[in-house]
Amino acid sequence: MSAELDQQCVNTIRFLSVDMVQKADSGHPGLPLGAAPMAYALWTRWLKCNPHNPGWVDRDRFVLSAGHGSALLYSLLYLTGYDLSLDDIKQFRQWDSKAPGHPERGHTPGVETTTGPLGQGMANAVGMAMAEAQLAARYNRPGHAVIDHHTYALVSDGDLMEGVASEAASLAGHLQLGKLTCLYDDNHVTLSAGTDITFSEDRAARFEAYGWRTVRVTDGNDLAAIDAALKAARAETARPSLILVRTHLGYGSPEQDSFKAHGSPLGVDDVRATKQKLGWPTEPAFLIPDAALAHFREAVQRGAQHEAAWNERVAAYAKVFPELARELQGRLRDELPPGWDRDMPAFPVDAKGLATRDAAGKVMNAIAPSLPALCGGSADLDPSTKTALKGQGDFNPPPPQGEDQQGSDGGGWSRAGRNLHFGVREHAMGAIANGLAAHGGFIPFTATFLIFSDYMRPPMRLAALMGLHAVNVFTHDSIALGEDGPTHQPVEQLANLRAIPGLTVIRPCDANETAAAWKVAVETRDRPVVLVLTRQVLPTLDRKRYASADGLRHGAYALSDAPDGKPDLILIASGSEVSLIVAAAERLRAQGIAVRCVSMPSWELFEALPQAARDAVLPPSVGARLAVELGVRQGWERYIGAHGDMLGVERFGASAPADVLLREYGFTVDNVCKRAEALLTRHALR
């Protein structure tokens, strides 16, 4: 490669990005101008990918964590031959464009994950690197490396400021993820000012303390130095790498090194001045020299060769290890193994009952041996969330020579272990799970208390936006957790979760609904699922007397009904409060009141039903409806109607034993009956 062609290619990236932003009159030109050289070096010299098959399993992953620099990524995708046309590029940030303002997974070919909220992409990349390491350890055999790829992320000052990036980087260093490399666009500028007013720490020293290998490139235009740093990062196997590349935001423009170049188009005059400064023709816009395009498009042939060689390796592997090959291919195709749920437990009737967290733990351990894709862990809460997969090993770095080789559950310290230990890092846990799901081959799960779902809301929102299959388990789901008090007692969290489009929230009422909930969670392939579980024990209902727990699939169903199927009153509840309305219904029926009891574990599943099916559960003709849930009232109006009532929790909890709290907050049979009778009286007077 001649230096002249290299420079032409770098400037092609720069000005394709600048012209994109200028035409849209919206976007971020500063990052592409400064970061183009490092992106060029990575994409043309190191990144293993196949532009004509963006989903090829053994490709290297590239994450633009600094998603505001999306024009850079779209330029690279177009130039290297992905299914993104120049016309698409020219529609940057416009309605129905394949080049939206920030990268969106599933929307643009070649985009691995949706980024923009800073720090999320870096944590996703940690998850992708963990995915590669776990799959390689489980399936590779000597002489048969069928999983062997790297994960790269381009991160910004803003990414490294965000707490989620620190959480993820700390875990990545601990786990010794040697195939993870982050290119840091160290330009000393953020959206509103220079970093000197907020960010003066030694970033290299911080990452070295995390256990990363760091190297500085003092000139962001020095392709040879960047190339050498990437080569060294590839050679490092025991530590992730951070390459600190000193760049200049808005390089070559009149606003170079100023925050003014960060998030606004340069303007016609400054675009012209920047092109002149860097020796680029001022006209036409979207200029792509033939020699540069031909060089970039060599990625197509390279990619085809990479994939063909991999296919040969897989074929050879399948001959020697046919069972492993079938299992791996099924995982990578996102297929559920035949009979994966054959050992799903059925729980006997038990008035004393079982906490749904305990039931969920039994279900997880029953299905795990038949579902190798199930992999995850908790934020240091396995003993409380009951989510440890027994005998499945821990995903951890090997211990020092001579120390105990056993993991925490006796399953060993193999990279193939399926129990992930996230530490007290809920935010990173959610984002890492997204990385596992986006990588492919996993049904990742996370676990913590429901109150800490607030820490995980950003990655759950992004999982819903991307349609990623991740399962988030939240236990200790109400004030009934008791003595820990209001700091740990969720009140508004259910409403918060239900407000996220594309997120399915399920709150089962007993052990058998919990089993049904896990089955739905596994089979739901196109969206994240939340399971909300209790700390306190709940009766396991007699399903010969009450409707089958399979009704959970519909989101809401009649547990019991008036003899003629024409109720005067409908009691509705989710989770632990279902057993409360069941007991209240028995007392009301003894008074001659025709009552229907409805278990409503999932609003989202219920809303997916046709209107006629929803009306069959909640007949419009029955206006006397009482909902009972240990959470805020918000949202229940749609189900209780204008003339219904809702017994909820509209203030924070308190520290006391659970039975005292439930009594003081009115969650008793007596109070439910009293509210129901008052509701019927009001309806009689209407």
ChimeraX attribute file (.defattr): number of C-alpha atoms within 10 A of each C-alpha:
attribute: neighborCount
match mode: 1-to-1
recipient: residues
	/A:1	6
	/A:2	7
	/A:3	9
	/A:4	9
	/A:5	13
	/A:6	17
	/A:7	16
	/A:8	19
	/A:9	22
	/A:10	23
	/A:11	23
	/A:12	24
	/A:13	28
	/A:14	27
	/A:15	28
	/A:16	26
	/A:17	31
	/A:18	30
	/A:19	24
	/A:20	29
	/A:21	27
	/A:22	22
	/A:23	19
	/A:24	15
	/A:25	15
	/A:26	17
	/A:27	25
	/A:28	29
	/A:29	31
	/A:30	33
	/A:31	29
	/A:32	29
	/A:33	28
	/A:34	26
	/A:35	30
	/A:36	27
	/A:37	24
	/A:38	24
	/A:39	21
	/A:40	25
	/A:41	20
	/A:42	20
	/A:43	18
	/A:44	17
	/A:45	13
	/A:46	15
	/A:47	21
	/A:48	21
	/A:49	28
	/A:50	25
	/A:51	24
	/A:52	18
	/A:53	17
	/A:54	16
	/A:55	15
	/A:56	16
	/A:57	21
	/A:58	20
	/A:59	22
	/A:60	21
	/A:61	23
	/A:62	26
	/A:63	27
	/A:64	28
	/A:65	30
	/A:66	27
	/A:67	29
	/A:68	24
	/A:69	28
	/A:70	29
	/A:71	32
	/A:72	27
	/A:73	24
	/A:74	30
	/A:75	25
	/A:76	24
	/A:77	22
	/A:78	23
	/A:79	26
	/A:80	24
	/A:81	18
	/A:82	21
	/A:83	17
	/A:84	20
	/A:85	17
	/A:86	14
	/A:87	10
	/A:88	19
	/A:89	25
	/A:90	20
	/A:91	19
	/A:92	28
	/A:93	23
	/A:94	14
	/A:95	9
	/A:96	11
	/A:97	16
	/A:98	23
	/A:99	27
	/A:100	20
	/A:101	21
	/A:102	21
	/A:103	28
	/A:104	23
	/A:105	19
	/A:106	15
	/A:107	16
	/A:108	18
	/A:109	21
	/A:110	28
	/A:111	20
	/A:112	24
	/A:113	30
	/A:114	24
	/A:115	25
	/A:116	21
	/A:117	18
	/A:118	23
	/A:119	28
	/A:120	32
	/A:121	32
	/A:122	32
	/A:123	33
	/A:124	33
	/A:125	35
	/A:126	34
	/A:127	28
	/A:128	31
	/A:129	28
	/A:130	28
	/A:131	25
	/A:132	24
	/A:133	21
	/A:134	21
	/A:135	21
	/A:136	18
	/A:137	17
	/A:138	17
	/A:139	18
	/A:140	18
	/A:141	14
	/A:142	5
	/A:143	9
	/A:144	15
	/A:145	16
	/A:146	23
	/A:147	22
	/A:148	16
	/A:149	20
	/A:150	24
	/A:151	24
	/A:152	24
	/A:153	23
	/A:154	25
	/A:155	26
	/A:156	28
	/A:157	20
	/A:158	19
	/A:159	25
	/A:160	18
	/A:161	15
	/A:162	14
	/A:163	16
	/A:164	28
	/A:165	25
	/A:166	21
	/A:167	21
	/A:168	26
	/A:169	24
	/A:170	20
	/A:171	22
	/A:172	24
	/A:173	24
	/A:174	16
	/A:175	21
	/A:176	21
	/A:177	26
	/A:178	23
	/A:179	26
	/A:180	30
	/A:181	28
	/A:182	26
	/A:183	23
	/A:184	24
	/A:185	26
	/A:186	24
	/A:187	25
	/A:188	20
	/A:189	26
	/A:190	22
	/A:191	15
	/A:192	11
	/A:193	15
	/A:194	15
	/A:195	17
	/A:196	11
	/A:197	8
	/A:198	10
	/A:199	16
	/A:200	9
	/A:201	9
	/A:202	8
	/A:203	17
	/A:204	17
	/A:205	13
	/A:206	15
	/A:207	19
	/A:208	17
	/A:209	12
	/A:210	20
	/A:211	22
	/A:212	26
	/A:213	22
	/A:214	21
	/A:215	17
	/A:216	17
	/A:217	21
	/A:218	14
	/A:219	13
	/A:220	23
	/A:221	21
	/A:222	15
	/A:223	20
	/A:224	11
	/A:225	18
	/A:226	27
	/A:227	18
	/A:228	12
	/A:229	22
	/A:230	24
	/A:231	14
	/A:232	14
	/A:233	23
	/A:234	17
	/A:235	11
	/A:236	17
	/A:237	13
	/A:238	16
	/A:239	23
	/A:240	30
	/A:241	30
	/A:242	27
	/A:243	24
	/A:244	24
	/A:245	25
	/A:246	20
	/A:247	26
	/A:248	24
	/A:249	28
	/A:250	28
	/A:251	27
	/A:252	20
	/A:253	24
	/A:254	17
	/A:255	17
	/A:256	18
	/A:257	23
	/A:258	22
	/A:259	20
	/A:260	21
	/A:261	24
	/A:262	26
	/A:263	19
	/A:264	17
	/A:265	23
	/A:266	28
	/A:267	14
	/A:268	11
	/A:269	9
	/A:270	15
	/A:271	20
	/A:272	16
	/A:273	18
	/A:274	23
	/A:275	19
	/A:276	14
	/A:277	13
	/A:278	13
	/A:279	11
	/A:280	16
	/A:281	12
	/A:282	14
	/A:283	9
	/A:284	8
	/A:285	14
	/A:286	18
	/A:287	14
	/A:288	18
	/A:289	11
	/A:290	9
	/A:291	12
	/A:292	19
	/A:293	17
	/A:294	13
	/A:295	16
	/A:296	20
	/A:297	18
	/A:298	14
	/A:299	24
	/A:300	18
	/A:301	13
	/A:302	16
	/A:303	21
	/A:304	16
	/A:305	14
	/A:306	17
	/A:307	20
	/A:308	12
	/A:309	11
	/A:310	20
	/A:311	14
	/A:312	12
	/A:313	15
	/A:314	18
	/A:315	14
	/A:316	15
	/A:317	20
	/A:318	16
	/A:319	10
	/A:320	12
	/A:321	16
	/A:322	13
	/A:323	11
	/A:324	15
	/A:325	19
	/A:326	13
	/A:327	18
	/A:328	20
	/A:329	16
	/A:330	15
	/A:331	20
	/A:332	16
	/A:333	12
	/A:334	16
	/A:335	14
	/A:336	17
	/A:337	15
	/A:338	9
	/A:339	11
	/A:340	17
	/A:341	18
	/A:342	10
	/A:343	14
	/A:344	18
	/A:345	18
	/A:346	13
	/A:347	18
	/A:348	13
	/A:349	15
	/A:350	13
	/A:351	12
	/A:352	10
	/A:353	18
	/A:354	19
	/A:355	23
	/A:356	34
	/A:357	28
	/A:358	22
	/A:359	24
	/A:360	26
	/A:361	19
	/A:362	19
	/A:363	25
	/A:364	23
	/A:365	20
	/A:366	19
	/A:367	21
	/A:368	20
	/A:369	16
	/A:370	17
	/A:371	21
	/A:372	20
	/A:373	24
	/A:374	21
	/A:375	25
	/A:376	29
	/A:377	29
	/A:378	30
	/A:379	22
	/A:380	17
	/A:381	19
	/A:382	17
	/A:383	9
	/A:384	17
	/A:385	27
	/A:386	23
	/A:387	26
	/A:388	28
	/A:389	27
	/A:390	19
	/A:391	18
	/A:392	22
	/A:393	23
	/A:394	27
	/A:395	25
	/A:396	22
	/A:397	15
	/A:398	17
	/A:399	12
	/A:400	8
	/A:401	7
	/A:402	6
	/A:403	8
	/A:404	11
	/A:405	15
	/A:406	15
	/A:407	20
	/A:408	14
	/A:409	15
	/A:410	13
	/A:411	18
	/A:412	20
	/A:413	21
	/A:414	20
	/A:415	20
	/A:416	20
	/A:417	23
	/A:418	27
	/A:419	28
	/A:420	23
	/A:421	22
	/A:422	23
	/A:423	15
	/A:424	14
	/A:425	22
	/A:426	26
	/A:427	26
	/A:428	32
	/A:429	33
	/A:430	35
	/A:431	30
	/A:432	31
	/A:433	34
	/A:434	34
	/A:435	30
	/A:436	28
	/A:437	26
	/A:438	25
	/A:439	24
	/A:440	21
	/A:441	24
	/A:442	24
	/A:443	23
	/A:444	28
	/A:445	27
	/A:446	26
	/A:447	30
	/A:448	27
	/A:449	26
	/A:450	25
	/A:451	21
	/A:452	20
	/A:453	24
	/A:454	17
	/A:455	17
	/A:456	20
	/A:457	19
	/A:458	15
	/A:459	25
	/A:460	29
	/A:461	19
	/A:462	26
	/A:463	28
	/A:464	21
	/A:465	19
	/A:466	21
	/A:467	20
	/A:468	29
	/A:469	28
	/A:470	32
	/A:471	28
	/A:472	27
	/A:473	25
	/A:474	23
	/A:475	28
	/A:476	25
	/A:477	28
	/A:478	31
	/A:479	27
	/A:480	25
	/A:481	23
	/A:482	23
	/A:483	16
	/A:484	15
	/A:485	19
	/A:486	19
	/A:487	12
	/A:488	22
	/A:489	26
	/A:490	27
	/A:491	25
	/A:492	20
	/A:493	20
	/A:494	24
	/A:495	15
	/A:496	14
	/A:497	18
	/A:498	19
	/A:499	14
	/A:500	16
	/A:501	11
	/A:502	21
	/A:503	23
	/A:504	23
	/A:505	25
	/A:506	31
	/A:507	28
	/A:508	30
	/A:509	29
	/A:510	27
	/A:511	31
	/A:512	27
	/A:513	29
	/A:514	30
	/A:515	26
	/A:516	22
	/A:517	29
	/A:518	24
	/A:519	19
	/A:520	18
	/A:521	23
	/A:522	20
	/A:523	12
	/A:524	16
	/A:525	16
	/A:526	15
	/A:527	18
	/A:528	29
	/A:529	28
	/A:530	26
	/A:531	26
	/A:532	26
	/A:533	29
	/A:534	28
	/A:535	21
	/A:536	20
	/A:537	18
	/A:538	23
	/A:539	20
	/A:540	22
	/A:541	26
	/A:542	15
	/A:543	13
	/A:544	8
	/A:545	9
	/A:546	14
	/A:547	17
	/A:548	17
	/A:549	22
	/A:550	16
	/A:551	17
	/A:552	26
	/A:553	18
	/A:554	20
	/A:555	26
	/A:556	25
	/A:557	26
	/A:558	20
	/A:559	21
	/A:560	17
	/A:561	19
	/A:562	16
	/A:563	10
	/A:564	7
	/A:565	11
	/A:566	14
	/A:567	18
	/A:568	17
	/A:569	25
	/A:570	28
	/A:571	26
	/A:572	28
	/A:573	27
	/A:574	24
	/A:575	28
	/A:576	27
	/A:577	20
	/A:578	28
	/A:579	21
	/A:580	20
	/A:581	28
	/A:582	24
	/A:583	16
	/A:584	22
	/A:585	26
	/A:586	15
	/A:587	15
	/A:588	19
	/A:589	13
	/A:590	9
	/A:591	9
	/A:592	8
	/A:593	17
	/A:594	19
	/A:595	24
	/A:596	28
	/A:597	28
	/A:598	24
	/A:599	31
	/A:600	27
	/A:601	30
	/A:602	24
	/A:603	20
	/A:604	18
	/A:605	18
	/A:606	20
	/A:607	14
	/A:608	12
	/A:609	14
	/A:610	9
	/A:611	10
	/A:612	10
	/A:613	15
	/A:614	18
	/A:615	12
	/A:616	11
	/A:617	19
	/A:618	21
	/A:619	14
	/A:620	11
	/A:621	10
	/A:622	17
	/A:623	21
	/A:624	24
	/A:625	25
	/A:626	26
	/A:627	26
	/A:628	25
	/A:629	23
	/A:630	25
	/A:631	22
	/A:632	21
	/A:633	19
	/A:634	16
	/A:635	13
	/A:636	19
	/A:637	14
	/A:638	9
	/A:639	18
	/A:640	21
	/A:641	15
	/A:642	11
	/A:643	15
	/A:644	23
	/A:645	23
	/A:646	23
	/A:647	20
	/A:648	19
	/A:649	21
	/A:650	14
	/A:651	12
	/A:652	16
	/A:653	22
	/A:654	19
	/A:655	17
	/A:656	17
	/A:657	15
	/A:658	18
	/A:659	13
	/A:660	15
	/A:661	20
	/A:662	16
	/A:663	13
	/A:664	10
	/A:665	17
	/A:666	15
	/A:667	22
	/A:668	18
	/A:669	19
	/A:670	14
	/A:671	15
	/A:672	24
	/A:673	18
	/A:674	14
	/A:675	16
	/A:676	25
	/A:677	16
	/A:678	13
	/A:679	19
	/A:680	20
	/A:681	12
	/A:682	13
	/A:683	15
	/A:684	9
	/A:685	6
	/A:686	7
